[in-house]
Amino acid sequence: MLDKEPTTFAKASPHPERRQAMMKEFDALAANHTWTLVPPPLDQKVIGCKWIYKIQRKSDGSIERYKSRLVAKGFNQQEDLGFVHYFLGIEVLSCKTGMQLSQTKYIMDILSKANMVHAKPWDTTTALGSPLYKDDGPPFENPKSYRTIVGALQYATLTRPDISFAVNCVSQYIHQPTIPQWTAVKRILRYLCGSLNLKLHLNPSHSLTIDVYCDANWAGCPDDRRSTTGFCLYLGGNLVSWSAKKQHTVSRSSTEAEYRSLVLTCAEILWLQYLLNELYVSLATPPTLWCDNIRATFLASNPIFHARTKYIEIDYHFVRERVATKQLRV
């Protein structure tokens, strides 16, 4: 039975090779001071551990060595730890209507690093009609601080979709930031000063449906004239995924920009569907993808491909196949 991987300690312990592998693993854990022996708390359950047995084989299939790993029973941790309140900088608040996610403390730390805790608040994240340029002013004297603050803001978008587009814009200039670009970063921070109490609310839902809204600003970047895709994905009425990302290529028309936005959003929908399938969660109806460009919507549902759109043919088939098989409605 040494050519098979045992599933329990009772099956592995009779074999000297397995016992030797377990002893080697135990000695390594002890040498690294992996644990500290303390009395068990009376008000908590103790998480157990188990042995995992594997066989490492050579290229010809013969056994090279036996491996044993001692692991904690992580699947018991959630019920032992109870309801989560704070996780990776995200505050989880329970309320009568569901759950709220907030990064108030994390954002306060960002404001503190930028010395803007008491800055004058702004109502918007960006100045309308004032796009950022690559060389739109003198260099910012502290590019390291720029990269630190912008990197921290990227993590803040986990619960703040309202700053995603603005953070995406300033993130494009982290290599050689200018003073106007740093001013744009400070405007985002001023906006956060006035909106610290905003939270992402998640409501319980009895009907799991997927509704997604996507858009694109055609040739919006003044540096390379590439478009930016933006989408918001709702599951059961709850906002669960969003993005603002520059497209990889230049679009020759607004229809192409909008259609590439459909493609990126469609990929996100498929990923969520695969995840739900893994969790044995079925959807009552196909996901609905909303787009405000009539021509892009027409391409997604029209089986006839026009010659003037051959340059987006691959993307066309990607979305068109999902619509034809009724996996998606556009």
N, C-alpha and C positions, 0 to 999 in steps of 0.2 A: 504493500500500500504506500510505499515511499514515493511512487511516481505520481501520486495524486495529492492535491492540497486539502488537508483536513479542515473541517469547519469548527471544531471544538477542541478544547484543551484535552479532554478525555481521549480523543482519538489520536492526538499528536504525542502525548506524554510517554506512551510505551516505547517510542523509538529514540535511541540514543542520539541520532543526528538531529532530530527535532529538539530534544532537550538541550543539546549543545548550542543550537541557534538561539533558543530562548534565553539561555544563560548569557550568551554574548550580548544580546539586546538589553537584558537587565543590567549587566555590568556597565554598558555604555550610558544608560539612563542615570545610573547612580553616580558615575564619574562626572557627568555634566550637571549634577545637582538639579535634576528635573523637578523633584518634589521636595517638600518639607513635611515631616510628620507632625501633625497637630491633633488635638482632641476633636472629634466630630461635633459640629454645632447641633444643639438640641432641637432647634426650630427649622432645620434644613435637611433635605435628603442628600445622602452621599451619592455622587455619580460614580458608577462602577466602571470597570475597564474589561477589555477582552483581548485575546491574542488573535492576530491575523497571520495566516501562514501562506507563503508563496514559494514557488520554485523558480529559480533562475536557470535558464537553459542555454546551452551553447548553440552555435549556428546549425549544428547537425541534429539538434533536438535532444541530445543527451543532457543529463543533469549536471550543472556546474556547481551550484550550492543551494542550500536550503536557507530561506529567510523567514524571520519571525519579527513581528512588530506588536508592541503593546500600546493600545490606543484607548482613549476614553470613549465611553458610550455617549457620543454627542447627541444622539437622537433623544436622549432623556433630559437634555439641558433646558429646553424651553419651559417645560412644566415645572422644573425645579427652580428656575430663576423668576418665574412669574411674568407679569405684564412688563414689557419693555418701556422705559421712560426716557432713556438717553442712549443713542447709538451712533458712533462715528460722527459726532458733532451735530446730530439731528435730534431735536427734542420731539418726543411722541406724547401727545396730550389726548387723554380720553375725554369725550364729552357726550352729552345725551344724544346727539345726532350722528355720532360716528367717531372719527379720529382726526386729529390735526397734527401736521408735521411742520416744525418750525426750526430755524437756525438762528434765532435771535442772539444767543450767546456767541456763536461763531462769527456772526456779522459784526457784533460789538467788538470782538477781538480784531477784526480787519480794520474797523474804524479807529481803534486805538493805535494800531501799527502805523496808520497813515496820519495820525494826529488830527482826526476829523470827527471825534466823538461829539463835539459841540458845534459842528459846522452848520451853516444855514441850510435848511432842507430845500429840495427842489421837487416839483411835481412830476417831472418827466426824466427819463434816463438819457435822452439824446436831444440835441438841438436840431429842430426841423430845418431842412434846407442847408445844413452845414456838414457835408460829408467829410470824412477824414481822408487825407492824402498821404502818400509815402514820404514826401519831402515838403510838408506844409508848414515848416517853421524850424527854428534852431533846435539842435539836439537837446534832449532832456539830460540834465547833469547827473542823474542817478538812475541809470537803466536797471540796475539790480533791484532797486525798490519798486520800479515799474513792474518788472517781471514777478516779483513776490506778491504784490497786491493783485495783479491781474490773474495770476495763478490761483490765488485764494478765492477770487470772485467766481472763477469757473466752477469751483466746488459748491459755491453758494447757489448756483443755478439748479441744484438738485431739488430744492423746494421753492425756488423763485423763478418761475418761467417768465415773469415780467421783465427780467433783466437779461434774458438769454441773447437777444439780438444785439443789444448794446455791448455786452461782454464779448460776443463773437467779433464785433468790429474792432475793439481795442486790442483783442488778442492777436490780430494780424500784424501788429507792429512791435512785438516784444523784442525783436533783435536790435532795432535802432529807433527807439521811441523819440518823439519830438515833444516840445512843450505843449503844442495844441492837443496832442494825443494824451498827454498826462492830464491836461485840463478836462478832456472827455472822461478819463477815469475818475477824476474828482467829482464830476457831475453825477456819475453812477453812485458814488459814495454819498453824495448829498441826497440823492433820491432815497437811498437806503436809510439815511438818518430820519427821513420823514415817513418811512413805511416799515419800521422795525416790527410792528405788531401784525403784519400780514402773515397769514399761515396758509398752508395747503390743506384743504379740507377733504376728507374721504368719507363718503356716506355709504351705509350698507345698501345693497341693491339686490332685488329679487330677480331681475332680468339682466343677464349679461349680454350686452350688445356692444359692438365696437363702432364708434363714429369718429372719423378723422377729418380734420380740416387742414388743407395745405395751401401754400401760396409761394410766389417767387417774385423778387424785385428784379426785373430784367435789366442786365448790364448795370447793376447798382454800384459796383465798385469802380471808382474813378481811376484806379491804378491799372487794372487789367481788364475792366469791363466784364468781369464774370458776375453771374447772378447769384443770389443767396436764396436757398430753400428754407422755408419755415413750415413746421407742422405741429399740431396738437392732437394727441390721441386720447380719446375718452373710452374707458371700459366701464360699462354699467353706470354711465353718467359721471364718472370720476376721472379727472385728468391724471393719467399715469405715465405719459411719455410725451416729450416735446423736444424740439431741436431747431436751431438756427445755424445753418452751415453753408459756406460758400461752395458752389458747384465746381467740379474739376475742370470743366471746359467752358469756352465762351459760346453762348447761344446766339444763333443768327436771327432769332425772332423771339417775340414774347411767348408764342405758342410753344417753341422748343424749350424755353426756360420753364414754363409751367408744366410741360410734360415731363421734363427731367425731375421736377419736383414731385410729380405723381409717382415716378419710378422709385425715388428714394423713400417716399412715404409708404409705398406698397411693400418694399422690403422690410420696413419696420413692422407693418401689419402682419406679414408672414412670420416674422420672428415671434411675435406675440402669440399667434395662432399655434405655432409649434410648441411654445412653452405651455400654453393651456392644454394642448393635447397630452403633453407629458404628465400634466397634473390631473388628467382625466376630466377636464372641464370642457363641456361642449357648448357651442354658441347656438342660440335659437335661430338666428338669421345670419346671412353673410355680412361681413363688415361693409360699412358705407363710407366711401371716400368722397369728400366734398371739395370741389374745385371751382373757382370763379372765372375760369377761362373756357368759353364755349368751344373753341377749336380744340383745345386739349381734351375736353370731355368727349367731343365727337370722335377724335382719334382712338380713344380707349374703347369705344363701342361700335365703331364702324369696321366691318370686315374687309373693306376695300382700302388698300394702301395707296396713297397718292404719291406720284413721282417727286413732288416738291418736298416731301418729308423723308426721303431715303436716308438722309444723314442721321436720323434718329431711329432707324429701323430696328436695331437691337432692343433699345428701350421700349419701342412700340410693342414688340412681340412679348416682352416680359410682362407688361401690364395687360395687353390684349388677351393673353392666354388665361389669366386669372378672371377676367370679365367673362370670357366665353364659357368657362367651366363653372360659372356662377359662384366662384370663391370670393368675388369682390364686386361691389356695385359702385360705379362712379357717376 
